[in-house]
Amino acid sequence: KNEGKEYSQKGKPIQVNSHDFPNKKLGKVSPYGVYDIGNNKGWVSVGISSDTAQFAVNSIRSWWYNMGIFNKVF
């Protein structure tokens, strides 16, 4: 059971990035996922490309060669 709370001392909140801004040191990552409903399996790619179309195509291609082709999805 997850109560949804994490202990922290009063007056000492945990510092987080509350908005989707790139970190100058680490950059910005983009997740892209494919879910196969019939086989109840998923695939998530994480990348740093700013070209979202290219990233999506590469993610789907990676999924196909690693999972899709073996499960005879099409």
C-alpha positions in Angstrom: 0.0 0.0 0.0 1.4 3.4 -0.9 0.3 6.2 1.4 1.7 8.8 -1.0 3.9 10.5 1.6 7.6 10.7 2.2 9.0 11.9 5.5 10.8 15.1 5.7 11.5 17.4 8.6 9.1 20.4 8.9 10.6 23.5 7.2 13.0 21.5 5.1 11.2 20.6 1.8 13.0 18.5 -0.8 14.2 20.6 -3.7 12.8 19.5 -7.0 12.5 20.9 -10.6 8.8 21.7 -10.7 8.7 22.6 -14.4 9.9 21.0 -17.5 13.0 23.0 -18.1 16.3 21.5 -19.3 19.1 21.1 -16.8 22.2 22.9 -18.1 24.5 20.1 -16.9 22.4 17.1 -17.6 20.3 18.3 -20.6 16.7 17.2 -21.1 15.4 13.7 -21.8 12.4 12.6 -23.6 10.6 9.3 -23.0 8.7 7.5 -25.8 6.8 4.3 -25.3 5.1 1.5 -27.3 2.6 -0.7 -25.6 1.5 -4.0 -27.1 -2.0 -4.6 -25.7 -2.3 -8.2 -27.1 0.9 -9.4 -25.3 0.7 -7.0 -22.3 4.3 -5.8 -23.0 5.8 -2.4 -23.2 8.9 -0.7 -24.5 10.2 2.7 -23.4 13.1 4.6 -25.1 14.7 7.6 -23.5 16.7 10.0 -25.6 18.0 13.5 -25.8 17.1 14.3 -29.4 15.2 17.5 -30.0 13.9 16.1 -33.3 10.8 14.4 -32.0 9.8 12.7 -35.3 13.2 11.1 -35.7 13.2 10.1 -32.1 9.7 8.5 -32.4 10.8 6.6 -35.5 14.0 5.3 -33.9 12.0 4.3 -30.8 9.5 2.3 -32.8 12.3 0.7 -34.9 14.1 -0.3 -31.7 10.9 -1.8 -30.3 10.3 -3.7 -33.6 13.8 -5.2 -33.8 13.8 -6.1 -30.0 10.3 -7.2 -29.4 7.7 -6.8 -32.2 9.3 -9.1 -34.8 9.5 -12.0 -32.3 5.9 -11.6 -31.2 4.6 -11.5 -34.8 2.6 -8.4 -34.1 1.7 -7.8 -37.7 
